[in-house]
Amino acid sequence: MVNHPSIQPRKQRKMRANEALHLRHARLSSHLSETLLVKYNRRSFPLVKGDTVKVVRGAFRGHEEKVASVDLKIGKVTVEGVTTTKADGTKKARPVDPSNVVITRLNLTDPLRRERLLRTGKVDATKREQLKKELDQEAKAQKAEIEKFKKTLEEREQQEKDKRAAEGETEAKVDPVTQKPILAPKEEEKHEHVGGEHLEKSRDETQKEEEK
């Protein structure tokens, strides 16, 4: 749909409601961080799933994580870790406006996106060739990270399956939102409290005194 030159609010709202998807996606753009701005010589870029962003406004200001999903209908994105708690205690993803985040790392696994960066970047021929090599290297590194994550996820799913089989359970618990099996959190290293031994000794002494 061609942008209508009308200044009437009702016609502008109608234009937004009937807008094509590629035009809606162009509106879902966020500013690049200072490092990326200097590197690609452009101010902003449309968001996609997998981009690493930093929230700069709101209650989650300073939170930096990957984009989980992009909603073209409402014009917002969801960021991993940015959630809200419902009345029943369950957590739900909290939509974030693209103007409230800054892109710190681009998802370069899509060759069309890399081509667009090279095409629209205001750099000379020498820098463009160097930038192309850097983009290809970054894309390979990101693909390797994705493959490693998928492999780790498959191992965790297999461990959960073996654990359920040992306990006699047949079906895994499914997340009502994502419809995916719920995995147990990773086991973290247990750090003992520095003053734990002294605290236990003092408790034992107080108990003995009370018994006397």
N, C-alpha and C positions, 0 to 999 in steps of 0.2 A: 504493500500500500504506500502511495506517495504521501509525504508529509503535506498536510493541508496548511495553507498560509493564513487561515482564519485565526483571529485573536479571541474569538468567542470561547469561553471556558467549556461550554457544553460540547462544542465541536472538537476541542482539544481532548476532552475526556473520551469522546467516541473514537477518536483517532488512536488513542492509547489502548482502548479496549479491543479494537480490531487490528492492531498492529501485527505485522508478520514476525515470525520467530527470530529471524536474523537481525531485525531491527531491535527487538526486545533484548537480545543478547548483547547488542552493542551498547545498550544503556546500562548493562550490568558490568560496568568498568570501574576499576579501583586504581588509585595512584600507586606507582611503583616506589619502592624505597630509594633512598639516595644512591645506594650502590648500583641498583638496577637502572636507575634513571641516567646515571653517567655512562653505564655500560651500553645500554641500548639507545640512548639519546631520544627518549620519548617519555612523556609524563605519566600516561596511564595505559591499561591494557584490559580487555574483557576477561572476566573470571571464568575458570573452568574447574571441574572436580580434580583435586590433586594439587592445586596451588597452595603454597604455604603463605599464610597471611598473619598479620598482627593486628589485633583489635586496638584501636586508638581512642575510642569513645565508649561510654557506658560503664555498666557494672563490671564487665570483663576486660576493662582497659589493661593492656599489657600482655594479654593472653595471646600466645603464638602457636598455631597448629594448622593442620591441613583443612582445606575446604571439603566437606563431606558430600554436599549436594548443591545444585544450583536450580532454583525455581524460577522459571521465566514467567509464570502466571502472576505471581505476587511481586516479582522483581527483587527477591532477597536470596541470600545464601545461608547455609548452615555450616558451622565450623565445629570440628571435633572438640569436645570438652565444654562448649558453650551450651548449657542446658538450663532448663527451668523445672522446678519441682511442682508437681500437680497436687491437688488436695488429698489424693489417696496415697501420696508418698512416692509415686513413680516419677522418673525423670523423662523429660521430653526435650528434643532439640529446639533451641530458641533461634528463630530466624534473625539474621543480621543484615542491615542495609549495606550495600557495597561501599557507600561513602564513609562508613565507619571502620573500614579496614584498610591496611596498606599491604601490598604484595611484597614479600621478602624473598620468595623463590618461586619461579615459574615452572609449571609442569610442561616439559619439552618432549614428551614421548610421542606427541602427534607431529608428523612431518609437515603437515599443512600449517601448523602454528609456528614452527621454526621458519618456514618459508615466508610467512607473513611478517615475522620480526625482521627478517633480512630485507623484505621488500619495502616496509614502511619506515625502517630505521634511517635516520638522516645522517648517514656516514658515507665516507668516500669508498672507492673500489678496494683499496688496500685494507682498510679496516673491515670492510664487508667480508673479505676472504678469511681474515683472522677470526671474525665473529662467527662465521659459518663453521670453522673447525671447533671453536669453543662450544657452540651449540650442539654439535654432533657428539663431542666428548661428554657433555652434560647429559644428553639424552641416553647414551649408553650406560652411564653411571646410574641414572634414575631407573632404567629398565632392569639393571642388575639388582637394585634395591627392591623393586617390586617382585622379582622372581624369588629373592631371598625371603621376603615377607610371606609370599604364598607358600613356600616350602615349610616355613616355621608354622604357619597356620594349619597346614595339612598334618604336620606332626602332632600339634596340640589336639586337633580333632580326633586323630587316631588314638592318642592317649586317653581322651575322654571316652571314646567308644570302648576301649579295653577296660577302663575303670567301670563303666556301666555294665559291661558283660560280667565282670567279676562280682559286682553287687547284685546281679540278677535283673537289672533294668533293661528294657528293650528299646524304648524310645527316649530321645534326648528332649530336654526342656527347650521350648522354642520361644524366642523373643516375640511378643505380640506385635511389635512395631515393624521390625525388619524381617520377621518370619525366618530367622536363621537360628541354629542351635546356640544356646548360651554356653560359653566356655568358662571354665574356672579361671580366676586371675592367676597371673604368674607368681610362683613362689619367690619371695624376696628374702634376702639375707636378714637374719634376725640379729639385731644389735642389742646387746645387754646394756642395761643402765649402768653408768659408771659407779654410782653410789648404791647399787642394789644390795651388795653383800653387807655393807654397813647398816643399811636400812633393815635387813632381815635380822641382824644381830641385835639391833636396838629393840625390835619387836619381841624377840625371844627373851631379852632381859626384862622387859616390861611385863610379859606374861608370867615369868618366874616370880617377880616381885608381887604381882597380884595374887598368885597362888599362895605365897608365904603369908 
